[in-house]
Amino acid sequence: PLTARVIANRVWHHLFGQGIVSTCDNFGKLGTLPSHPQLLDYLAYQIREIDHWSLKRLIRSIVTSEAWQQSSTESAAARATDPDNRLLSHFSTQRLTAEAIRDSLLSVSGEIDLTMFGPAVTGSTPRRSIYVQVLRNDPDPFLAAFDAPLPFSCQGNRDVTNVPAQSLIMINGPLTAAAAEDLAKRCVSSPQAETDRQRIELMWRIALGRWPDTHELEAASKFLSMAHEPSGTAEAAWIELAHSLLNSKEFIYVR
């Protein structure tokens, strides 16, 4: 049935960044053909007959598949023969959605409010983005900069743009500035981090979910020593380091 195929395709698009049918909003003659028609048929059958329309079960089966768990490293042969990665030879690098970027900034700051349910809030409130109110005539500027869909029409495929406004709002925006300050304070005041090396390692683990390598440790230590004098205080230097980390490509992209 078309309903099951559309749902399965949209879930696949959300997880992989591109649907089996790339035109999520158009399964008709003007849309594109599925790259893997048998896979789409199987997923449609699975969600209807096996998962009984449970999206959680469908997502679980996809994210535990070999296709989902592939490395994002692209070979030269794959780049030449399949530049759009329609054959899924590797996992395509994806940018986080606007809501996920905002939630990530709130999370690393330690100020995120995980309260469930309740009325909608403004974008200045540190609750998860799912609770931010949507106003047709006044969209949230941070979410709008990162291609959050406008509430005027249905949009199956989100735009993924790369424009100066995104860099500017991450560099100069109040949300990123506050998150950087809070992240720096978390690392400097943490009882688990008594040395600069431990504070740097903690900052990397909070922001990027991994340990810094030797080169990054050396670069961060050098940056702190150089930034201390123009920044005026050691705390300001740590804030600058946190701010640069939150503006890194790795922070907003999934690989």
C-alpha positions as a Markdown table, in Angstrom:
| # | Residue | x | y | z |
|---|---|---|---|---|
| 1 | Pro | 0.0 | 0.0 | 0.0 |
| 2 | Leu | 1.1 | 3.5 | -0.7 |
| 3 | Thr | 0.6 | 4.6 | 2.9 |
| 4 | Ala | 3.1 | 2.1 | 4.2 |
| 5 | Arg | 5.6 | 2.8 | 1.4 |
| 6 | Val | 5.5 | 6.6 | 2.1 |
| 7 | Ile | 6.0 | 6.1 | 5.9 |
| 8 | Ala | 8.8 | 3.7 | 5.4 |
| 9 | Asn | 10.5 | 6.0 | 2.9 |
| 10 | Arg | 10.2 | 9.0 | 5.2 |
| 11 | Val | 11.7 | 7.1 | 8.1 |
| 12 | Trp | 14.6 | 6.0 | 5.9 |
| 13 | His | 15.1 | 9.6 | 4.7 |
| 14 | His | 15.2 | 10.8 | 8.3 |
| 15 | Leu | 17.9 | 8.2 | 9.3 |
| 16 | Phe | 20.0 | 8.3 | 6.1 |
| 17 | Gly | 19.5 | 11.8 | 4.9 |
| 18 | Gln | 18.0 | 10.6 | 1.6 |
| 19 | Gly | 15.0 | 8.4 | 1.0 |
| 20 | Ile | 14.9 | 5.3 | -1.1 |
| 21 | Val | 12.6 | 7.5 | -3.2 |
| 22 | Ser | 14.4 | 10.8 | -3.0 |
| 23 | Thr | 11.3 | 12.8 | -3.7 |
| 24 | Cys | 9.5 | 12.1 | -0.3 |
| 25 | Asp | 6.6 | 14.3 | -1.3 |
| 26 | Asn | 6.0 | 12.8 | -4.7 |
| 27 | Phe | 5.6 | 9.1 | -5.4 |
| 28 | Gly | 3.9 | 9.8 | -8.7 |
| 29 | Lys | 5.1 | 10.0 | -12.3 |
| 30 | Leu | 6.9 | 13.3 | -11.6 |
| 31 | Gly | 8.8 | 11.7 | -8.7 |
| 32 | Thr | 12.1 | 9.8 | -8.8 |
| 33 | Leu | 12.2 | 6.0 | -9.0 |
| 34 | Pro | 13.2 | 4.1 | -5.9 |
| 35 | Ser | 16.9 | 3.2 | -5.7 |
| 36 | His | 16.1 | -0.1 | -4.0 |
| 37 | Pro | 12.5 | -1.0 | -4.9 |
| 38 | Gln | 12.6 | -4.4 | -3.2 |
| 39 | Leu | 13.9 | -2.9 | 0.0 |
| 40 | Leu | 11.1 | -0.3 | 0.0 |
| 41 | Asp | 8.6 | -3.1 | -0.6 |
| 42 | Tyr | 10.0 | -5.1 | 2.3 |
| 43 | Leu | 10.0 | -2.1 | 4.7 |
| 44 | Ala | 6.4 | -1.4 | 3.7 |
| 45 | Tyr | 5.5 | -5.0 | 4.4 |
| 46 | Gln | 7.4 | -5.0 | 7.7 |
| 47 | Ile | 5.8 | -1.9 | 9.1 |
| 48 | Arg | 2.3 | -3.1 | 8.2 |
| 49 | Glu | 2.4 | -6.9 | 8.8 |
| 50 | Ile | 5.3 | -7.4 | 11.3 |
| 51 | Asp | 5.7 | -4.1 | 13.2 |
| 52 | His | 1.9 | -3.4 | 13.2 |
| 53 | Trp | 2.6 | 0.3 | 12.3 |
| 54 | Ser | 5.1 | 0.7 | 15.1 |
| 55 | Leu | 7.6 | 3.3 | 14.1 |
| 56 | Lys | 9.9 | 2.4 | 17.0 |
| 57 | Arg | 10.2 | -1.2 | 15.8 |
| 58 | Leu | 10.9 | -0.1 | 12.3 |
| 59 | Ile | 13.5 | 2.4 | 13.4 |
| 60 | Arg | 15.1 | -0.3 | 15.6 |
| 61 | Ser | 15.4 | -2.7 | 12.7 |
| 62 | Ile | 17.0 | -0.1 | 10.5 |
| 63 | Val | 19.6 | 1.3 | 13.0 |
| 64 | Thr | 20.7 | -2.2 | 13.8 |
| 65 | Ser | 21.3 | -3.0 | 10.1 |
| 66 | Glu | 24.7 | -3.2 | 8.5 |
| 67 | Ala | 23.8 | -0.3 | 6.2 |
| 68 | Trp | 23.2 | 2.0 | 9.1 |
| 69 | Gln | 26.4 | 1.0 | 10.9 |
| 70 | Gln | 28.8 | 1.6 | 8.0 |
| 71 | Ser | 31.7 | 4.0 | 8.3 |
| 72 | Ser | 31.3 | 7.4 | 6.6 |
| 73 | Thr | 34.7 | 7.0 | 4.9 |
| 74 | Glu | 34.2 | 7.3 | 1.2 |
| 75 | Ser | 36.4 | 5.4 | -1.3 |
| 76 | Ala | 37.7 | 7.0 | -4.5 |
| 77 | Ala | 35.9 | 4.4 | -6.5 |
| 78 | Ala | 32.5 | 5.1 | -4.8 |
| 79 | Arg | 33.0 | 8.8 | -5.3 |
| 80 | Ala | 33.6 | 8.4 | -9.0 |
| 81 | Thr | 30.8 | 5.9 | -9.7 |
| 82 | Asp | 28.2 | 6.9 | -7.2 |
| 83 | Pro | 28.7 | 10.5 | -6.1 |
| 84 | Asp | 25.2 | 10.7 | -4.5 |
| 85 | Asn | 25.7 | 7.4 | -2.6 |
| 86 | Arg | 22.5 | 6.0 | -3.8 |
| 87 | Leu | 24.0 | 2.5 | -3.6 |
| 88 | Leu | 24.8 | 3.0 | 0.1 |
| 89 | Ser | 28.5 | 2.1 | -0.1 |
| 90 | His | 29.1 | 4.2 | 3.0 |
| 91 | Phe | 27.2 | 6.2 | 5.5 |
| 92 | Ser | 26.6 | 9.8 | 4.2 |
| 93 | Thr | 27.7 | 12.6 | 6.5 |
| 94 | Gln | 24.6 | 14.5 | 7.7 |
| 95 | Arg | 24.1 | 17.8 | 9.5 |
| 96 | Leu | 22.0 | 17.8 | 12.6 |
| 97 | Thr | 18.6 | 19.3 | 12.2 |
| 98 | Ala | 18.0 | 22.8 | 13.5 |
| 99 | Glu | 16.2 | 21.5 | 16.6 |
| 100 | Ala | 19.0 | 19.0 | 17.4 |
| 101 | Ile | 21.7 | 21.7 | 17.1 |
| 102 | Arg | 19.8 | 23.9 | 19.6 |
| 103 | Asp | 19.2 | 21.0 | 21.9 |
| 104 | Ser | 22.9 | 20.0 | 21.7 |
| 105 | Leu | 24.0 | 23.5 | 22.7 |
| 106 | Leu | 21.6 | 23.4 | 25.7 |
| 107 | Ser | 22.8 | 19.9 | 26.6 |
| 108 | Val | 26.6 | 20.7 | 26.7 |
| 109 | Ser | 25.8 | 23.9 | 28.7 |
| 110 | Gly | 24.2 | 21.7 | 31.4 |
| 111 | Glu | 21.2 | 24.1 | 31.4 |
| 112 | Ile | 18.8 | 22.0 | 29.3 |
| 113 | Asp | 15.4 | 21.5 | 30.9 |
| 114 | Leu | 14.2 | 17.9 | 30.3 |
| 115 | Thr | 10.7 | 18.5 | 31.8 |
| 116 | Met | 8.1 | 16.5 | 29.9 |
| 117 | Phe | 4.9 | 17.9 | 28.6 |
| 118 | Gly | 3.4 | 21.2 | 29.3 |
| 119 | Pro | 2.6 | 24.3 | 27.2 |
| 120 | Ala | 4.7 | 25.7 | 24.4 |
| 121 | Val | 7.6 | 28.0 | 25.4 |
| 122 | Thr | 9.7 | 30.7 | 23.6 |
| 123 | Gly | 13.0 | 30.0 | 22.1 |
| 124 | Ser | 14.8 | 31.7 | 24.9 |
| 125 | Thr | 13.6 | 29.1 | 27.4 |
| 126 | Pro | 16.1 | 26.2 | 27.9 |
| 127 | Arg | 13.6 | 23.5 | 27.2 |
| 128 | Arg | 13.9 | 21.0 | 24.3 |
| 129 | Ser | 13.1 | 22.3 | 20.9 |
| 130 | Ile | 10.0 | 20.1 | 20.6 |
| 131 | Tyr | 8.3 | 22.4 | 23.1 |
| 132 | Val | 9.3 | 25.7 | 21.3 |
| 133 | Gln | 6.2 | 27.4 | 20.0 |
| 134 | Val | 5.8 | 27.8 | 16.3 |
| 135 | Leu | 4.5 | 31.1 | 15.1 |
| 136 | Arg | 3.8 | 31.6 | 11.4 |
| 137 | Asn | 4.5 | 35.3 | 11.4 |
| 138 | Asp | 7.5 | 35.1 | 13.9 |
| 139 | Pro | 9.7 | 32.0 | 13.4 |
| 140 | Asp | 12.5 | 31.4 | 15.8 |
| 141 | Pro | 15.6 | 33.0 | 14.2 |
| 142 | Phe | 18.1 | 30.2 | 15.3 |
| 143 | Leu | 15.9 | 27.4 | 14.0 |
| 144 | Ala | 15.1 | 29.3 | 10.8 |
| 145 | Ala | 18.8 | 29.8 | 10.1 |
| 146 | Phe | 19.3 | 26.1 | 10.1 |
| 147 | Asp | 16.5 | 25.3 | 7.7 |
| 148 | Ala | 13.7 | 24.5 | 10.1 |
| 149 | Pro | 10.6 | 24.2 | 7.8 |
| 150 | Leu | 8.2 | 27.2 | 7.7 |
| 151 | Pro | 4.7 | 26.4 | 8.9 |
| 152 | Phe | 3.0 | 27.4 | 5.6 |
| 153 | Ser | 3.1 | 24.0 | 3.8 |
| 154 | Cys | 3.9 | 20.4 | 4.2 |
| 155 | Gln | 7.6 | 19.7 | 3.6 |
| 156 | Gly | 8.8 | 16.1 | 3.4 |
| 157 | Asn | 12.4 | 16.9 | 2.5 |
| 158 | Arg | 14.1 | 19.5 | 4.7 |
| 159 | Asp | 16.4 | 21.9 | 2.9 |
| 160 | Val | 20.1 | 21.6 | 4.0 |
| 161 | Thr | 21.8 | 24.9 | 3.1 |
| 162 | Asn | 25.2 | 26.2 | 3.8 |
| 163 | Val | 24.9 | 30.0 | 4.1 |
| 164 | Pro | 26.8 | 32.8 | 6.0 |
| 165 | Ala | 23.8 | 33.4 | 8.4 |
| 166 | Gln | 24.5 | 30.0 | 9.9 |
| 167 | Ser | 28.1 | 30.7 | 10.7 |
| 168 | Leu | 27.2 | 34.2 | 12.0 |
| 169 | Ile | 24.5 | 32.9 | 14.4 |
| 170 | Met | 26.9 | 30.3 | 15.7 |
| 171 | Ile | 29.7 | 32.8 | 16.2 |
| 172 | Asn | 27.8 | 35.8 | 17.4 |
| 173 | Gly | 24.4 | 34.4 | 18.6 |
| 174 | Pro | 23.5 | 34.6 | 22.3 |
| 175 | Leu | 22.6 | 30.9 | 22.5 |
| 176 | Thr | 26.1 | 29.7 | 21.4 |
| 177 | Ala | 27.8 | 32.4 | 23.6 |
| 178 | Ala | 25.8 | 31.3 | 26.7 |
| 179 | Ala | 26.5 | 27.6 | 26.0 |
| 180 | Ala | 30.2 | 28.3 | 25.6 |
| 181 | Glu | 30.4 | 30.2 | 28.9 |
| 182 | Asp | 28.4 | 27.5 | 30.7 |
| 183 | Leu | 30.5 | 24.7 | 29.2 |
| 184 | Ala | 33.7 | 26.4 | 30.2 |
| 185 | Lys | 32.5 | 26.9 | 33.8 |
| 186 | Arg | 31.5 | 23.2 | 33.9 |
| 187 | Cys | 34.9 | 22.1 | 32.9 |
| 188 | Val | 36.9 | 24.5 | 35.0 |
| 189 | Ser | 34.9 | 23.9 | 38.2 |
| 190 | Ser | 34.5 | 20.2 | 37.8 |
| 191 | Pro | 36.0 | 18.2 | 40.8 |
| 192 | Gln | 37.0 | 15.5 | 38.3 |
| 193 | Ala | 39.3 | 17.8 | 36.4 |
| 194 | Glu | 42.1 | 19.2 | 38.4 |
| 195 | Thr | 44.6 | 19.9 | 35.6 |
| 196 | Asp | 44.3 | 21.8 | 32.3 |
| 197 | Arg | 44.8 | 18.5 | 30.5 |
| 198 | Gln | 41.9 | 16.9 | 32.4 |
| 199 | Arg | 39.7 | 20.0 | 31.7 |
| 200 | Ile | 40.4 | 19.8 | 28.0 |
| 201 | Glu | 39.6 | 16.1 | 27.9 |
| 202 | Leu | 36.4 | 16.8 | 29.8 |
| 203 | Met | 35.4 | 19.5 | 27.4 |
| 204 | Trp | 36.0 | 17.2 | 24.4 |
| 205 | Arg | 34.0 | 14.4 | 26.0 |
| 206 | Ile | 31.0 | 16.7 | 26.8 |
| 207 | Ala | 31.0 | 18.5 | 23.4 |
| 208 | Leu | 32.0 | 15.8 | 21.0 |
| 209 | Gly | 31.5 | 12.6 | 22.9 |
| 210 | Arg | 35.1 | 11.5 | 22.5 |
| 211 | Trp | 38.6 | 11.9 | 23.9 |
| 212 | Pro | 40.9 | 14.5 | 22.2 |
| 213 | Asp | 43.9 | 13.1 | 20.3 |
| 214 | Thr | 47.5 | 14.1 | 21.0 |
| 215 | His | 47.5 | 16.9 | 18.4 |
| 216 | Glu | 44.2 | 18.3 | 19.7 |
| 217 | Leu | 45.5 | 18.3 | 23.3 |
| 218 | Glu | 48.7 | 20.2 | 22.2 |
| 219 | Ala | 46.7 | 22.7 | 20.1 |
| 220 | Ala | 44.2 | 23.4 | 22.9 |
| 221 | Ser | 47.0 | 23.8 | 25.5 |
| 222 | Lys | 48.8 | 26.2 | 23.1 |
| 223 | Phe | 45.5 | 28.1 | 22.4 |
| 224 | Leu | 44.9 | 28.6 | 26.2 |
| 225 | Ser | 48.3 | 30.0 | 26.8 |
| 226 | Met | 48.0 | 32.3 | 23.8 |
| 227 | Ala | 44.4 | 33.4 | 24.6 |
| 228 | His | 45.0 | 34.1 | 28.3 |
| 229 | Glu | 46.7 | 37.4 | 27.7 |
| 230 | Pro | 44.3 | 39.0 | 25.2 |
| 231 | Ser | 41.3 | 37.6 | 26.9 |
| 232 | Gly | 42.4 | 39.1 | 30.2 |
| 233 | Thr | 41.5 | 36.1 | 32.5 |
| 234 | Ala | 42.0 | 32.3 | 32.5 |
| 235 | Glu | 38.2 | 31.9 | 32.5 |
| 236 | Ala | 37.8 | 34.0 | 29.4 |
| 237 | Ala | 40.4 | 31.9 | 27.6 |
| 238 | Trp | 38.4 | 28.7 | 28.5 |
| 239 | Ile | 35.3 | 30.3 | 27.2 |
| 240 | Glu | 37.0 | 31.1 | 23.9 |
| 241 | Leu | 38.2 | 27.5 | 23.6 |
| 242 | Ala | 34.6 | 26.2 | 24.3 |
| 243 | His | 33.2 | 28.6 | 21.8 |
| 244 | Ser | 35.6 | 27.4 | 19.1 |
| 245 | Leu | 34.7 | 23.8 | 19.8 |
| 246 | Leu | 31.0 | 24.5 | 19.5 |
| 247 | Asn | 31.7 | 26.1 | 16.1 |
| 248 | Ser | 33.5 | 23.0 | 14.8 |
| 249 | Lys | 32.1 | 20.9 | 12.0 |
| 250 | Glu | 32.2 | 17.8 | 14.2 |
| 251 | Phe | 29.7 | 19.4 | 16.6 |
| 252 | Ile | 26.9 | 19.8 | 14.2 |
| 253 | Tyr | 27.5 | 16.9 | 11.8 |
| 254 | Val | 26.9 | 13.2 | 12.2 |
| 255 | Arg | 29.4 | 10.9 | 10.6 |
